[in-house]
Amino acid sequence: MFRRLFFLLLICLFLDAASGIAASGDRLYVTGSSVNVRSGPDTSRSVLMQLGEGHELTEIERRNDWVRVRIAWIGGSGWVHDSLLTSEAPADAAQVRPPSYHQFVQNVEQLNLEILDILDDVFFTRVAYRGEGSVELTATPAWLSAPEANRRRDVEALYGLWTAHHGGDESALVIVNPRGDQVTRYP
């Protein structure tokens, strides 16, 4: 009897450990370049937004292969498939990010939410601090196909936001395409 109970307990512990790497409250990071955040744990649910590689999220709960995550900078939550998340911080997360970086990310995400309502798409999938006052945004095809004058206006406005938050003379804004090729650098 004791042997059976011990064996059942061992199986339960193994199944619990295998059910997921992360737990509620753990930090998770997006691994894909344009990962859908959905309103529920299924691909048939509506897409709330897309996030780029490296975005930091907080796990709320799990349902099968889906993870409900908190997106701190917009104060909301959504569902992401487990295969598109990792508990390992990306390499650039090791750089010390100034507090201004997080406010700037919130501004970019707010812009994405507004564009999502209008165009059913987003303009930027990733914001990365590159050190020494430089910030890099990964643009989507939607932004890259916008008229040149509109993109120039967006770059100037984003640079204005970044310098307002960062406040350094060494500030720079770099925009890259989804392959990582530099599209523009300002100033």
Buried (B, 14 or more C-beta within 10 A) or exposed (E): EEEEEEEEEEEEEEEEEEEBBBEEEEBBBBBBBBBBBBEBBEEEBEBBBBBBBBBBBBBBEBEEEBBBBBBBBBEBBBBBBBEBBBEEEBEBBEEEBBEBBBBBBBBBBEBBBEBBEEEEBBBBBBBBBEEEBBBBBBBBEBBEEBEEEEBEEBBEEBBEBBBEBBEBEEBBBBBBBBEEEEBBBBE
